């Protein structure tokens, strides 16, 4: 498993150690405690998962589990030594974090007693396993497997579209671990084939859940049968950081974010119902059911930011309603507002404010611009556009074919475009093909490079403009016919 790290930071001990021997930490007789550079590195890296108060940082810990967000968990107790020769027995992660945040440049841990055990993930068996570390060489190997020094930067957005994977705990019990979205899971080496259903059966969401807040205090029962009262979300995150599964002590109260209503949760079934409602906030499951209704297109008309109107097509009425439209918004799909535009490429440019920036859009011809509510008074000289696409025609053509599956999300519905190297393009929804057509790459007089897509149905005919092709995270792609659409490549 590739350990996920947003950033690799230098370790700085951040709080002064009050005294070396007066913090009630039990001292132990020195046994096989050896100086270890690896324990110093481990504690430095572990400190990055916590703030200066010793609380788990949710943004650094998307799963809220130490094995997946850090790399491994020590099996306690541990015998450690300070750089001044004193020793200490550590009985829990909580005690270890206290030591870390109270260390400084003058007094810090630099030794550990061998052998010791750690819990880590075995991706061959999809299980948490216990591994014995017998010496410094084996400790070094463990840290190399963690890839702490890997500068791989996996940037994921904050979209809450949870996916979960099923893992086996060291005691043989299986549990669900939830990631905020698929990107975080893929950064840890999981694929769509690993994703399990019913994420609502996993209760551990670091930082809390978007649609409600727990009313503290409440009590939980951890996987070692310990009942713990927690008084804040931070305490809950800390307690669960090295637990694989747990249960609540019922009843407890939550406050719904939508209307501040206080709801009493009396049992596990009621809590799972609450989580199902949270996961359904975007009507994702309902829209999935729309696939069963087949392809029976409906069209809706809405106003664009520039006062024009846009007509978009949905595969069926169910999808349109999932996107927030109703029958009053439906229009005849044959009625495209008089926008029967020719396929000829005679570009015109207009300035549009998009995401707080003024961007010059190039339309295939004046007809398309007028259909978006612009007129000749809005047209500017395309040669005056200073937008530099940083993309060549070869760049775009290569991206289109190599990245293979391009997804376009319009009104909450995701369409898939596949570009062939023979100039053919197909558009589908799920497993159903909607239309086919042709594509070609061209450069506008303004220097913008785009792909001209002509489809047999006409509904998906458009031009995509490409910007910043050198960006390692992928280029920015904008549709000239619908700038509200979200376009992502299969290479993202």
C-alpha positions as CSV (number, residue, x, y, z in Angstrom):
1,X,0.0,0.0,0.0
2,X,1.3,3.4,-0.9
3,X,1.2,5.7,2.1
4,X,-0.8,8.8,1.3
5,X,0.9,12.1,2.2
6,X,-0.3,15.6,1.1
7,X,3.1,17.1,1.9
8,X,6.4,16.1,3.2
9,X,7.4,18.5,6.0
10,X,10.5,18.8,8.1
11,X,9.9,17.8,11.7
12,X,9.9,20.4,14.3
13,X,9.1,19.7,17.9
14,X,6.6,22.3,18.8
15,X,6.1,22.4,22.6
16,X,8.6,22.7,25.4
17,X,9.1,19.7,27.6
18,X,8.2,20.7,31.2
19,X,10.6,18.3,32.9
20,X,12.4,15.1,32.1
21,X,11.3,13.1,35.1
22,X,8.3,14.7,36.7
23,X,5.5,13.9,34.3
24,X,4.5,10.7,36.1
25,X,5.8,8.6,33.2
26,X,6.9,5.2,34.5
27,X,10.7,4.6,34.2
28,X,12.0,1.1,33.3
29,X,15.3,-0.6,33.7
30,X,17.3,-0.5,30.5
31,X,17.0,-3.8,28.7
32,X,17.6,-4.2,25.0
33,X,17.0,-0.5,24.3
34,X,19.2,0.7,21.4
35,X,19.7,4.1,19.8
36,X,17.6,4.2,16.7
37,X,17.4,6.8,14.0
38,X,14.3,5.1,12.7
39,X,12.3,5.8,15.9
40,X,13.2,9.5,15.7
41,X,12.1,9.6,12.1
42,X,8.9,7.7,12.9
43,X,7.9,10.1,15.7
44,X,8.7,13.0,13.5
45,X,6.4,11.7,10.7
46,X,3.7,10.7,13.2
47,X,3.7,14.2,14.7
48,X,2.6,15.6,11.3
49,X,-0.8,13.8,11.8
50,X,-1.5,15.8,15.0
51,X,-1.7,19.5,15.9
52,X,0.1,21.1,18.8
53,X,-2.7,20.1,21.2
54,X,-2.3,16.4,20.3
55,X,-5.5,16.2,18.3
56,X,-5.8,14.3,15.0
57,X,-5.8,16.7,12.0
58,X,-8.7,15.6,9.8
59,X,-7.2,17.0,6.6
60,X,-4.1,14.9,7.1
61,X,-6.1,11.8,8.0
62,X,-8.9,11.2,5.5
63,X,-9.8,7.8,7.0
64,X,-9.2,8.6,10.6
65,X,-7.2,5.4,11.0
66,X,-3.5,5.4,11.8
67,X,-2.5,2.4,9.7
68,X,-3.9,4.0,6.5
69,X,-3.3,7.6,7.2
70,X,0.2,7.2,8.7
71,X,1.4,3.7,7.7
72,X,1.5,1.5,10.8
73,X,0.5,1.4,14.5
74,X,2.8,0.4,17.3
75,X,1.7,-2.5,19.5
76,X,1.9,-1.4,23.1
77,X,3.6,-1.3,25.5
78,X,6.8,0.1,24.1
79,X,10.1,0.8,26.0
80,X,11.7,3.9,24.7
81,X,14.8,6.0,25.7
82,X,15.5,9.7,25.7
83,X,18.7,11.2,24.4
84,X,19.8,11.9,28.0
85,X,19.7,8.1,28.8
86,X,16.4,8.0,30.7
87,X,13.8,5.4,29.7
88,X,10.1,5.3,29.6
89,X,7.4,2.7,29.1
90,X,4.6,3.9,26.7
91,X,1.3,2.1,27.1
92,X,-0.9,3.7,24.4
93,X,-0.9,6.0,21.4
94,X,-2.2,8.8,23.6
95,X,0.8,8.5,25.9
96,X,3.1,8.5,22.8
97,X,1.6,11.6,21.4
98,X,2.0,13.3,24.8
99,X,5.7,12.5,24.6
100,X,6.0,13.8,21.1
101,X,4.3,17.2,21.8
102,X,6.3,17.7,25.0
103,X,9.7,17.0,23.3
104,X,12.1,19.6,22.1
105,X,15.6,19.9,20.6
106,X,17.2,19.3,23.9
107,X,15.2,16.3,25.1
108,X,13.7,13.8,22.7
109,X,13.2,10.1,22.1
110,X,16.2,8.4,20.3
111,X,16.0,4.8,21.3
112,X,13.6,1.8,21.3
113,X,13.7,-1.7,22.8
114,X,13.9,-4.5,20.2
115,X,12.0,-6.6,19.3
116,X,8.7,-4.8,19.1
117,X,5.5,-5.3,17.1
118,X,3.6,-3.1,14.7
119,X,0.3,-3.4,12.9
120,X,0.3,-2.6,9.2
121,X,-1.8,-3.3,6.1
122,X,-1.1,-6.3,3.9
123,X,-2.6,-5.5,0.5
124,X,-2.2,-9.1,-0.6
125,X,-4.7,-10.3,2.0
126,X,-6.7,-7.1,2.6
127,X,-5.9,-7.4,6.3
128,X,-4.2,-5.6,9.1
129,X,-1.3,-7.9,10.2
130,X,1.1,-7.8,13.1
131,X,4.7,-7.7,12.1
132,X,7.7,-8.1,14.5
133,X,10.6,-5.7,14.1
134,X,13.7,-7.4,15.5
135,X,16.4,-4.9,14.8
136,X,17.2,-1.5,13.3
137,X,17.6,-3.0,9.8
138,X,14.1,-4.3,9.8
139,X,12.9,-0.9,11.2
140,X,14.5,0.8,8.3
141,X,12.8,-1.6,5.9
142,X,9.5,-0.8,7.4
143,X,10.0,3.0,7.0
144,X,11.1,2.5,3.4
145,X,7.9,0.6,2.7
146,X,6.0,3.6,4.1
147,X,7.5,5.9,1.5
148,X,7.7,8.8,3.9
149,X,10.4,10.4,1.7
150,X,8.3,10.0,-1.4
151,X,7.3,13.5,-2.7
152,X,4.4,12.0,-4.7
153,X,1.6,14.6,-4.3
154,X,-1.9,13.2,-4.6
155,X,-4.2,16.2,-4.6
156,X,-7.9,15.4,-3.9
157,X,-10.8,17.9,-3.6
158,X,-13.1,18.3,-0.7
159,X,-16.1,16.7,-2.4
160,X,-17.9,14.4,0.0
161,X,-18.8,11.4,-2.1
162,X,-17.7,8.6,0.2
163,X,-16.4,5.2,-0.9
164,X,-15.5,2.4,1.5
165,X,-13.3,-0.7,1.5
166,X,-13.6,-3.8,3.6
167,X,-10.6,-4.7,5.8
168,X,-9.8,-7.5,8.1
169,X,-8.7,-6.4,11.6
170,X,-5.9,-8.3,13.5
171,X,-8.5,-10.2,15.5
172,X,-10.1,-11.6,12.3
173,X,-13.2,-9.3,12.4
174,X,-13.9,-7.4,9.2
175,X,-14.7,-3.7,9.2
176,X,-15.5,-0.9,6.7
177,X,-13.2,2.0,6.3
178,X,-14.5,5.1,4.5
179,X,-12.7,7.6,2.4
180,X,-14.2,11.0,1.7
181,X,-14.2,10.3,-2.0
182,X,-12.6,7.9,-4.6
183,X,-9.5,10.0,-5.1
184,X,-8.3,9.5,-1.5
185,X,-8.9,5.7,-1.8
186,X,-7.0,5.5,-5.1
187,X,-4.1,7.4,-3.5
188,X,-3.9,4.6,-1.0
189,X,-3.7,2.1,-3.8
190,X,-7.3,0.9,-3.9
191,X,-9.3,0.7,-7.1
192,X,-13.0,0.7,-7.9
193,X,-13.0,-3.1,-7.7
194,X,-12.1,-2.8,-4.0
195,X,-15.0,-0.5,-3.1
196,X,-17.7,-2.0,-1.0
197,X,-21.3,-1.0,-0.7
198,X,-23.2,0.3,2.3
199,X,-20.7,2.9,3.5
200,X,-23.2,4.0,6.0
201,X,-22.3,1.0,8.1
202,X,-19.0,2.6,8.9
203,X,-19.3,5.2,11.6
204,X,-15.8,6.6,11.7
205,X,-15.7,10.0,9.8
206,X,-12.8,12.2,11.0
207,X,-13.8,15.7,11.6
208,X,-17.5,14.8,11.7
209,X,-20.2,14.3,9.0
210,X,-21.4,17.1,6.9
211,X,-25.1,16.9,7.6
212,X,-25.2,16.7,11.4
213,X,-23.1,17.2,14.5
214,X,-22.9,14.9,17.6
215,X,-24.2,16.3,20.8
216,X,-21.4,15.6,23.3
217,X,-20.7,14.0,25.7
218,X,-21.4,10.5,24.3
219,X,-19.9,7.1,25.0
220,X,-18.4,4.5,22.6
221,X,-17.3,0.9,23.0
222,X,-14.0,0.3,21.2
223,X,-12.8,-2.9,19.5
224,X,-11.0,-4.0,22.7
225,X,-14.3,-3.7,24.7
226,X,-13.4,-0.5,26.4
227,X,-16.2,2.0,27.1
228,X,-15.0,5.6,26.7
229,X,-16.8,8.8,27.2
230,X,-15.8,11.5,24.7
231,X,-16.6,15.2,25.1
232,X,-15.8,16.6,21.6
233,X,-15.3,15.7,18.0
234,X,-11.6,16.0,18.5
235,X,-11.7,13.5,21.4
236,X,-13.7,11.1,19.3
237,X,-11.2,11.4,16.4
238,X,-8.3,10.8,18.8
239,X,-9.9,7.7,20.5
240,X,-10.8,6.1,17.1
241,X,-7.5,6.8,15.4
242,X,-6.0,3.4,16.4
243,X,-9.3,1.6,16.7
244,X,-10.6,-0.5,13.8
245,X,-14.2,-0.7,14.7
246,X,-16.5,0.5,17.5
247,X,-20.1,1.0,18.6
248,X,-22.0,3.8,20.2
249,X,-23.7,3.5,23.6
250,X,-27.3,4.4,22.8
251,X,-29.2,6.6,23.0
252,X,-27.4,9.8,22.0
253,X,-28.4,13.1,20.3
254,X,-27.3,14.8,17.1
255,X,-28.1,18.2,15.7
256,X,-29.1,18.3,12.0
257,X,-27.2,21.0,10.1
258,X,-30.1,21.8,7.8
259,X,-32.5,23.1,10.4
260,X,-30.7,22.7,13.8
261,X,-33.2,20.1,14.8
262,X,-32.1,17.8,17.7
263,X,-32.7,14.1,17.0
264,X,-32.3,11.3,19.4
265,X,-30.7,8.2,18.0
266,X,-31.9,5.1,20.0
267,X,-30.2,2.2,18.2
268,X,-27.9,1.2,15.4
269,X,-30.7,1.0,12.9
270,X,-31.7,4.6,13.5
271,X,-28.1,5.7,13.1
272,X,-27.7,3.9,9.8
273,X,-30.9,5.5,8.6
274,X,-29.4,8.9,9.5
275,X,-26.2,8.1,7.6
276,X,-28.2,6.9,4.6
277,X,-29.9,10.3,4.5
278,X,-26.5,12.0,4.6
279,X,-25.1,10.0,1.8
280,X,-28.3,10.7,-0.2
281,X,-27.9,14.5,0.1
282,X,-27.0,14.7,-3.6
283,X,-29.7,12.1,-4.5
284,X,-26.9,9.9,-5.8
285,X,-28.6,6.6,-5.2
286,X,-31.9,7.9,-6.7
287,X,-30.1,9.0,-9.8
288,X,-28.5,5.6,-10.1
289,X,-31.9,4.0,-10.1
290,X,-32.7,6.2,-13.2
291,X,-30.6,3.9,-15.3
292,X,-33.3,1.3,-15.0
293,X,-35.7,3.6,-16.9
294,X,-33.7,3.4,-20.1
295,X,-32.9,6.0,-22.7
296,X,-36.0,8.2,-23.3
297,X,-34.5,11.8,-23.6
298,X,-36.1,14.8,-22.1
299,X,-34.8,18.4,-22.5
300,X,-34.8,21.3,-20.1
301,X,-34.3,25.0,-20.7
302,X,-32.6,27.3,-18.3
303,X,-31.1,30.8,-18.3
304,X,-27.3,31.2,-18.7
305,X,-25.2,33.7,-16.7
306,X,-25.3,36.1,-19.7
307,X,-29.0,36.3,-20.0
308,X,-29.3,33.7,-22.8
309,X,-30.9,30.3,-22.6
310,X,-29.4,26.9,-22.7
311,X,-31.2,23.6,-23.6
312,X,-29.6,20.4,-22.3
313,X,-30.7,16.9,-22.8
314,X,-31.1,14.2,-20.1
315,X,-31.3,10.5,-20.8
316,X,-34.8,10.3,-19.2
317,X,-37.2,12.2,-17.0
318,X,-35.8,10.6,-13.8
319,X,-32.3,12.1,-14.4
320,X,-33.8,15.5,-15.1
321,X,-35.7,15.5,-11.9
322,X,-32.6,14.3,-10.0
323,X,-30.8,17.4,-11.3
324,X,-33.5,19.6,-9.8
325,X,-35.8,20.2,-12.8
326,X,-39.5,19.4,-13.1
327,X,-42.1,19.1,-15.8
328,X,-42.5,22.9,-16.0
329,X,-38.9,23.1,-17.2
330,X,-39.2,20.5,-19.9
331,X,-39.2,21.6,-23.5
332,X,-39.4,19.9,-26.9
333,X,-36.0,18.4,-27.6
334,X,-36.6,19.3,-31.3
335,X,-36.9,22.9,-30.2
336,X,-33.4,24.2,-29.7
337,X,-34.5,27.8,-29.4
338,X,-33.8,28.5,-33.1
339,X,-30.2,27.5,-32.7
340,X,-29.9,25.3,-35.8
341,X,-26.3,26.3,-36.3
342,X,-24.1,25.1,-39.2
343,X,-21.1,23.0,-38.5
344,X,-18.7,25.4,-40.2
345,X,-15.9,26.8,-38.1
346,X,-15.8,30.6,-38.5
347,X,-14.9,31.5,-34.9
348,X,-16.1,34.6,-33.0
349,X,-14.9,35.6,-29.5
350,X,-16.6,37.1,-26.5
351,X,-15.5,38.0,-23.0
352,X,-17.2,36.1,-20.2
353,X,-16.7,36.2,-16.5
354,X,-16.0,32.7,-15.2
355,X,-15.1,31.8,-11.6
356,X,-14.2,35.4,-10.9
357,X,-11.9,35.7,-14.0
358,X,-12.5,37.3,-17.3
359,X,-12.0,34.6,-20.0
360,X,-12.3,35.1,-23.7
361,X,-14.5,32.3,-25.2
362,X,-14.2,31.3,-28.8
363,X,-17.5,30.0,-30.4
364,X,-17.4,27.9,-33.6
365,X,-19.3,30.6,-35.4
366,X,-21.6,33.6,-34.7
367,X,-24.7,31.4,-34.5
368,X,-23.5,29.5,-31.5
369,X,-22.6,32.8,-29.7
370,X,-26.0,34.3,-30.5
371,X,-27.7,31.2,-29.1
372,X,-25.9,31.8,-25.8
373,X,-27.4,35.3,-25.6
374,X,-24.6,37.3,-27.1
375,X,-24.9,39.6,-30.1
376,X,-22.5,41.4,-32.5
377,X,-21.9,44.2,-29.9
378,X,-20.4,41.5,-27.6
379,X,-18.0,40.2,-30.2
380,X,-14.3,41.1,-29.9
381,X,-11.4,40.6,-32.2
382,X,-10.2,37.1,-31.5
383,X,-6.6,38.2,-32.1
384,X,-6.9,40.6,-29.1
385,X,-7.3,37.6,-26.8
386,X,-4.3,37.2,-24.5
387,X,-5.4,33.8,-23.2
388,X,-2.5,31.5,-23.8
389,X,-3.7,27.9,-24.0
390,X,-0.2,26.5,-23.6
391,X,-1.5,23.6,-25.7
392,X,-0.5,22.6,-29.2
393,X,-2.9,20.8,-31.6
394,X,-0.7,17.7,-31.2
395,X,-0.9,17.9,-27.4
396,X,-4.7,18.0,-27.6
397,X,-5.1,15.2,-30.1
398,X,-2.7,13.0,-28.1
399,X,-4.6,13.7,-24.9
400,X,-8.0,13.0,-26.4
401,X,-7.0,9.5,-27.6
402,X,-4.6,8.5,-24.9
403,X,-6.8,9.5,-22.0
404,X,-9.5,7.4,-23.7
405,X,-12.6,7.9,-21.4
406,X,-13.6,11.6,-21.0
407,X,-16.5,12.4,-18.6
408,X,-18.7,15.4,-19.0
409,X,-21.1,16.2,-16.1
410,X,-24.1,18.3,-17.0
411,X,-26.8,18.9,-14.5
412,X,-25.6,16.1,-12.3
413,X,-25.6,13.5,-15.1
414,X,-22.3,12.0,-16.2
415,X,-21.7,11.3,-19.9
416,X,-18.7,9.5,-21.3
417,X,-16.9,10.5,-24.5
418,X,-14.5,8.2,-26.2
419,X,-12.2,9.6,-29.0
420,X,-10.8,7.3,-31.6
421,X,-7.6,8.0,-33.4
422,X,-9.6,7.7,-36.6
423,X,-11.5,10.9,-35.8
424,X,-14.6,9.1,-34.5
425,X,-16.2,10.0,-31.2
426,X,-18.9,8.2,-29.3
427,X,-21.1,9.5,-26.4
428,X,-22.6,7.1,-23.9
429,X,-24.4,7.1,-20.6
430,X,-23.4,4.1,-18.5
431,X,-23.4,1.2,-20.8
432,X,-25.9,2.8,-23.3
433,X,-24.6,4.5,-26.4
434,X,-26.4,7.8,-27.1
435,X,-24.8,9.1,-30.2
436,X,-21.7,9.0,-32.4
437,X,-19.9,11.6,-34.5
438,X,-16.5,13.0,-35.5
439,X,-13.9,15.2,-34.0
440,X,-11.0,17.4,-35.2
441,X,-8.5,19.7,-33.5
442,X,-8.1,23.2,-34.6
443,X,-6.7,26.5,-33.4
444,X,-8.8,29.7,-33.2
445,X,-7.5,33.1,-34.5
446,X,-7.0,33.9,-30.8
447,X,-4.5,31.0,-30.4
448,X,-6.9,28.8,-28.4
449,X,-6.6,25.1,-29.2
450,X,-9.8,23.1,-29.1
451,X,-11.5,20.0,-30.3
452,X,-14.5,20.5,-32.6
453,X,-17.1,17.7,-31.8
454,X,-19.9,17.1,-34.3
455,X,-22.4,14.4,-33.4
456,X,-25.1,12.7,-35.4
457,X,-27.8,13.7,-32.9
458,X,-26.7,17.3,-32.8
459,X,-27.3,17.5,-29.0
460,X,-23.7,17.0,-28.1
461,X,-22.1,19.1,-30.9
462,X,-19.7,21.6,-29.2
463,X,-16.1,22.8,-29.0
464,X,-13.9,22.1,-26.0
465,X,-11.1,24.6,-25.4
466,X,-7.8,23.3,-23.8
467,X,-5.6,25.4,-21.5
468,X,-2.5,24.7,-19.5
469,X,-1.6,21.3,-21.0
470,X,1.7,21.3,-19.1
471,X,-0.1,21.1,-15.8
472,X,0.8,17.8,-14.1
473,X,-2.7,17.6,-12.8
474,X,-4.1,17.8,-16.3
475,X,-5.3,20.6,-18.5
476,X,-8.3,22.9,-18.0
477,X,-11.0,22.1,-20.5
478,X,-14.0,24.3,-21.1
479,X,-17.0,23.7,-23.3
480,X,-18.0,26.7,-25.4
481,X,-21.6,25.5,-25.6
482,X,-22.0,24.9,-21.9
483,X,-19.5,26.4,-19.5
484,X,-21.5,25.0,-16.6
485,X,-20.3,21.5,-17.6
486,X,-17.5,19.7,-15.8
487,X,-15.0,18.0,-18.1
488,X,-12.5,15.4,-16.8
489,X,-10.2,13.1,-18.6
490,X,-9.5,9.4,-18.0
491,X,-5.9,10.5,-17.2
492,X,-7.0,12.6,-14.1
